[in-house]
C-alpha cells in the first residue's frame, strides 16, 4: 500500500522546480514517482480519497 509523505513530496517538487528548472507539473510528477505513484494525478487522487474516506484506501 502506498502512503504518501506529503512533506517529502512538496520539498522534492520545489527543488525540482526551482533548482532543476522543471515546470510545476513535471516536478510534481517526479516527486510522485519517487514515492511509487504513477504521476501527480494518482498522488493527489490518493490524498483526496483518503480525506473523503478518513481512512487508508
FENMO-V51401 format. One record per residue. PHI is phi in whole degrees, 0 to 359 (NA if undefined). OMEGA is omega in radians with two decimals (NA if undefined). D_LAST is the distance of its C-alpha to the last C-alpha in Angstrom with 1 decimal. Layout:
phi->(PHI | PHI)
omega->(OMEGA | OMEGA)
d_last->(D_LAST | D_LAST)
This chain:
phi->(NA | 277 | 234 | 293 | 257 | 299 | 297 | 295 | 299 | 297 | 296 | 296 | 297 | 296 | 297 | 296 | 287 | 277 | 274 | 268 | 76 | 279 | 292 | 300 | 298 | 294 | 294 | 291 | 301 | 299 | 297 | 294 | 298 | 293 | 258 | 96 | 270 | 294 | 195 | 295 | 297 | 294 | 301 | 294 | 294 | 302 | 296 | 298 | 298 | 296 | 297 | 291 | 278 | 59 | 201 | 292 | 295)
omega->(3.10 | 3.04 | -3.07 | 2.99 | -2.99 | -3.12 | 3.12 | 3.12 | -3.11 | -3.13 | -3.12 | 3.13 | -3.14 | 3.13 | -3.13 | -3.14 | -3.00 | -3.13 | -3.09 | 3.11 | 3.12 | 2.99 | 3.13 | -3.13 | 3.14 | 3.13 | 3.10 | 3.06 | 3.13 | -3.13 | 3.12 | 3.13 | 3.13 | 3.08 | 3.07 | 3.10 | -3.13 | -3.11 | -3.10 | 3.13 | 3.11 | 3.12 | -3.11 | 3.10 | 3.10 | 3.14 | 3.12 | 3.12 | 3.12 | -3.13 | -3.11 | -3.06 | -3.09 | 3.05 | 3.13 | 3.13 | NA)
d_last->(8.3 | 9.2 | 9.4 | 11.9 | 15.2 | 16.3 | 19.9 | 20.3 | 19.0 | 21.4 | 24.2 | 24.1 | 24.0 | 26.9 | 28.9 | 28.5 | 29.5 | 32.4 | 33.7 | 32.7 | 33.8 | 30.6 | 29.6 | 26.6 | 24.6 | 25.6 | 25.1 | 21.4 | 21.0 | 22.6 | 20.5 | 17.2 | 18.7 | 19.7 | 16.2 | 15.3 | 14.1 | 16.4 | 17.6 | 17.2 | 15.9 | 12.8 | 12.5 | 13.2 | 10.9 | 7.8 | 9.6 | 10.5 | 7.3 | 6.5 | 10.2 | 10.4 | 7.9 | 9.0 | 6.3 | 3.8 | 0.0)
